[in-house]
Amino acid sequence: MVIYGIYIVSKSGGLIYNYDHNIPRVETEKTFGFPLDIKLEYENKKVVVVFGQRDGINVGHVLLSVNGSPVNGRTTEDGRDVFDIIGVKDSYPLSLKFGRQRATTNEKIVLASMFYPLFALASQLSPVPKCSGIDTLTADTFKLSCFQTLTGVKFIVVTDPNMQGSDVVLKRIYELYSDYALKNPFYSLEMPIRCELFDTSLHTLLELVEKSGTANL
């Protein structure tokens, strides 16, 4: 059983907790000839593939290095502009490494705020009254499971698409939240959760699930 991440979204749609547990690092390095047959653009302080896919390099992947030199923003470690390098024929053949970088905290906050209206929309689209919203969202590479409390706080777990028992895991996380966050006199509702006991207990729970499954929870 593989758990990729945990997210807790407040009743107003703000991200109050996130934890990346076991996200695989996807990297692909290939040697290219001139002209480059994929299109790169500089977006959000990253050089990103916007057109053309080949050999495991997909649209959205980020340029990580050029000829072994790490890329920071749009410049290599020695200060050269990436687009000056890839635009010159004499630079080829070029060894370029691409990968899917982990989402930043700001990107996770945006994703949480986007999930909030989607959850509400699912409730309104349901042909059955009193729909609770999105419980499970399954894609080809992951499964997202959501548990909403009576107060509107949403607990989200992202797992392998074949994992069973996500609802049990979510309810156990809710119990930890109730014990170590809500009962903490220094914690204020709707604010980010910064509690060492909650972190430690959550990590222990996830390790237990990955080792022995959800039968013993």
C-alpha positions as CSV (number, residue, x, y, z in Angstrom):
1,M,0.0,0.0,0.0
2,V,1.4,3.3,-1.1
3,I,0.3,6.7,0.4
4,Y,1.6,9.7,-1.4
5,G,0.3,12.6,0.7
6,I,-2.1,14.0,3.3
7,Y,-4.0,17.3,3.1
8,I,-6.3,19.0,5.5
9,V,-8.5,21.8,4.2
10,S,-10.5,24.1,6.5
11,K,-14.2,24.7,6.1
12,S,-13.4,28.0,4.3
13,G,-11.2,26.3,1.7
14,G,-7.8,27.1,3.1
15,L,-5.0,24.5,3.3
16,I,-4.1,24.1,7.0
17,Y,-1.9,21.0,6.8
18,N,-0.1,18.9,4.2
19,Y,2.4,16.1,4.3
20,D,4.3,14.5,1.4
21,H,4.8,10.9,2.5
22,N,6.1,8.8,-0.4
23,I,6.1,10.7,-3.7
24,P,8.4,9.1,-6.3
25,R,10.9,11.3,-8.0
26,V,10.5,11.0,-11.7
27,E,13.5,12.0,-13.8
28,T,14.5,11.3,-17.4
29,E,17.8,12.3,-19.0
30,K,18.2,12.2,-22.8
31,T,20.7,13.4,-25.4
32,F,19.2,15.7,-28.0
33,G,20.3,16.8,-31.4
34,F,19.7,20.1,-33.2
35,P,17.0,21.4,-33.5
36,L,15.4,20.6,-30.2
37,D,12.2,18.7,-31.0
38,I,10.4,19.7,-27.8
39,K,9.2,23.3,-26.9
40,L,10.3,24.8,-23.7
41,E,9.1,28.0,-22.0
42,Y,9.9,29.9,-18.8
43,E,6.9,29.7,-16.5
44,N,6.6,30.3,-12.8
45,K,10.4,30.6,-12.4
46,K,10.9,27.2,-14.1
47,V,11.8,26.0,-17.6
48,V,8.9,23.8,-18.5
49,V,8.0,21.5,-21.4
50,V,4.9,23.0,-23.1
51,F,4.9,20.9,-26.4
52,G,6.2,17.6,-27.5
53,Q,6.5,14.3,-25.6
54,R,9.1,11.6,-26.0
55,D,10.9,8.8,-24.0
56,G,9.2,9.6,-20.7
57,I,9.5,13.4,-21.0
58,N,6.0,14.8,-20.8
59,V,4.3,18.2,-21.0
60,G,4.6,19.9,-17.6
61,H,8.0,18.4,-16.8
62,V,10.7,20.8,-15.6
63,L,14.2,21.1,-16.9
64,L,16.6,20.0,-14.1
65,S,20.0,20.1,-15.7
66,V,21.9,20.8,-18.9
67,N,25.0,18.6,-19.6
68,G,25.0,17.7,-15.9
69,S,24.9,21.3,-14.7
70,P,21.8,22.0,-12.4
71,V,19.3,24.5,-13.6
72,N,18.0,27.2,-11.2
73,G,15.2,29.2,-12.7
74,R,16.4,29.7,-16.3
75,T,20.1,29.7,-15.7
76,T,22.6,26.9,-15.3
77,E,25.0,26.5,-12.3
78,D,27.7,28.5,-14.2
79,G,25.3,31.4,-14.9
80,R,24.4,30.7,-18.5
81,D,20.9,31.3,-19.8
82,V,19.2,28.0,-20.7
83,F,17.6,29.4,-23.9
84,D,21.0,30.8,-25.1
85,I,22.4,27.3,-24.9
86,I,19.5,25.4,-26.6
87,G,19.2,28.0,-29.3
88,V,22.8,27.6,-30.6
89,K,23.6,24.7,-33.0
90,D,27.2,24.4,-31.8
91,S,25.9,23.5,-28.3
92,Y,24.6,20.1,-29.5
93,P,24.5,17.3,-28.8
94,L,23.0,18.3,-25.4
95,S,22.2,16.1,-22.5
96,L,19.0,17.4,-20.8
97,K,17.4,16.1,-17.7
98,F,13.7,16.6,-17.0
99,G,11.6,15.7,-14.1
100,R,8.4,16.4,-12.2
101,Q,9.2,18.6,-9.3
102,R,7.3,18.5,-6.0
103,A,4.7,21.1,-5.6
104,T,5.6,24.1,-3.6
105,T,3.6,25.2,-0.5
106,N,2.0,28.0,-2.5
107,E,1.0,25.6,-5.3
108,K,-0.5,23.3,-2.7
109,I,-2.5,26.2,-1.3
110,V,-3.8,27.0,-4.8
111,L,-4.8,23.3,-5.3
112,A,-6.6,23.2,-2.0
113,S,-8.6,26.3,-2.9
114,M,-9.5,24.7,-6.2
115,F,-10.7,21.5,-4.6
116,Y,-13.1,23.4,-2.3
117,P,-15.4,24.7,-5.2
118,L,-15.2,21.3,-7.0
119,F,-16.4,19.6,-3.8
120,A,-19.3,22.0,-3.6
121,L,-20.1,21.6,-7.3
122,A,-20.2,17.8,-7.0
123,S,-22.8,18.2,-4.2
124,Q,-25.0,20.4,-6.4
125,L,-24.7,18.2,-9.5
126,S,-25.8,15.0,-7.7
127,P,-29.2,13.8,-8.8
128,V,-29.7,12.5,-5.2
129,P,-30.4,15.0,-2.5
130,K,-28.0,15.6,0.4
131,C,-25.0,14.4,-1.5
132,S,-21.8,14.7,0.7
133,G,-19.6,15.8,-2.3
134,I,-16.5,14.1,-3.6
135,D,-15.6,10.9,-1.7
136,T,-13.3,9.3,-4.2
137,L,-11.6,10.5,-7.3
138,T,-9.7,7.9,-9.3
139,A,-7.1,8.5,-12.0
140,D,-4.8,6.2,-13.9
141,T,-1.8,6.9,-11.5
142,F,-3.4,7.8,-8.2
143,K,-6.6,7.8,-6.1
144,L,-7.8,10.8,-4.1
145,S,-10.1,10.0,-1.1
146,C,-11.9,12.7,0.9
147,F,-13.6,12.7,4.3
148,Q,-15.6,15.8,5.4
149,T,-16.4,16.3,9.0
150,L,-19.7,17.8,10.3
151,T,-18.0,21.1,10.7
152,G,-16.8,21.2,7.1
153,V,-13.1,20.4,7.5
154,K,-11.9,18.1,4.7
155,F,-9.3,15.3,5.1
156,I,-7.7,14.2,1.9
157,V,-5.4,11.3,1.3
158,V,-3.7,10.6,-2.1
159,T,-2.7,7.0,-2.6
160,D,-1.9,4.4,-5.2
161,P,-5.0,3.7,-7.3
162,N,-5.2,0.1,-6.1
163,M,-5.2,0.9,-2.4
164,Q,-8.2,-0.3,-0.3
165,G,-9.4,1.0,3.0
166,S,-8.7,4.7,2.5
167,D,-11.8,5.6,4.4
168,V,-10.4,3.9,7.5
169,V,-7.2,5.8,7.2
170,L,-9.0,9.1,6.9
171,K,-11.1,8.5,10.0
172,R,-8.0,7.6,12.0
173,I,-6.3,10.8,10.8
174,Y,-9.5,12.6,12.0
175,E,-9.1,11.0,15.4
176,L,-5.5,12.2,15.6
177,Y,-6.6,15.7,14.6
178,S,-9.3,15.7,17.3
179,D,-6.9,14.4,20.0
180,Y,-3.7,16.5,19.2
181,A,-4.9,19.6,17.4
182,L,-8.4,20.4,18.6
183,K,-7.5,19.6,22.2
184,N,-4.4,21.7,22.1
185,P,-5.1,25.0,23.9
186,F,-2.6,26.8,21.7
187,Y,-4.3,25.8,18.4
188,S,-6.8,28.2,16.8
189,L,-9.5,26.8,14.4
190,E,-8.9,27.6,10.7
191,M,-5.2,28.1,11.3
192,P,-2.3,25.9,10.0
193,I,-1.7,22.9,12.2
194,R,1.8,23.0,13.9
195,C,1.7,20.3,16.5
196,E,4.6,17.9,17.0
197,L,2.5,15.2,18.6
198,F,0.1,15.3,15.6
199,D,3.0,15.0,13.2
200,T,4.6,12.1,15.1
201,S,1.4,10.2,15.4
202,L,0.5,10.7,11.8
203,H,3.9,9.5,10.6
204,T,3.5,6.4,12.8
205,L,0.0,5.7,11.4
206,L,1.2,6.0,7.8
207,E,4.1,3.7,8.4
208,L,1.8,1.1,10.0
209,V,-0.6,1.2,7.1
210,E,2.2,0.7,4.6
211,K,3.6,-2.2,6.5
212,S,0.5,-4.1,7.6
213,G,-2.5,-2.5,5.8
214,T,-5.6,-1.2,7.3
215,A,-6.9,-4.3,9.0
216,N,-5.4,-3.5,12.3
217,L,-6.5,0.1,12.5
